[in-house]
Amino acid sequence: MFWLLILVLAVWAITHFYLKGENLSAYDSPKPVSMSDDSPPSEGLLEAEKMFQDLMQPSMSGGSGNGSGIRLGKGMLTKVRGLMDDWGRDVNFDGEIIPVNTSGVRGEWLVPKGANMNRRMLYIHGGAFIVGSPLSHRAITTYYANMIGGPVLSLDYSLSPESRRQAGIDDCRNAYRWLLGNSPTEPSAAETLFISGDSAGGNL
């Protein structure tokens, strides 16, 4: 029992003092205000929920699913993608949005005023690998651009079912390599590079 107590104290001491690492609390930002509150859901939100419920229903035709129980009818996908893009159309951003389509990289730069062009972020949106775009996720990317004080490249990677999963992975790798040496205005090496993604984008 004595040696067990010694072992537990030793593990605690090593974890607490040796593995604790540098205090990085100076880099913490204030917790953002939640997007949710007690107000009733809007008609748009209810419509979106209905679309996603319909999308997640198992395919009855046997030929339009992808094996995961998600129905991938082209009309439904187009409708959901358009609805998600609508979420980003009214996002206010006190900066510049620059379309990107070069060297196999598609997407958009979100450049805040006074941006440090060598401090960059690659953002990979979510959407179950089948929906989502730089436009649909502007509420997130504009927040990030202001937070880091530098440009954010929001990637428009290849989606399923039009493309194989590997195509999206290759798009992310290519964008990462390109971002290391290119800013929104000119070829230049990144001094600081962040990578972020939500849901499917976090997976990629």
Secondary structure as UniProt FT lines:
FT   HELIX           2..13
FT   HELIX           14..18
FT   HELIX           25..27
FT   HELIX           43..55
FT   HELIX           74..89
FT   STRAND          95..102
FT   TURN            103..104
FT   STRAND          105..112
FT   TURN            113..114
FT   TURN            117..118
FT   STRAND          119..124
FT   TURN            128..130
FT   TURN            134..137
FT   HELIX           138..148
FT   STRAND          152..155
FT   TURN            160..162
FT   HELIX           165..181
FT   STRAND          192..197
FT   HELIX           200..203
//
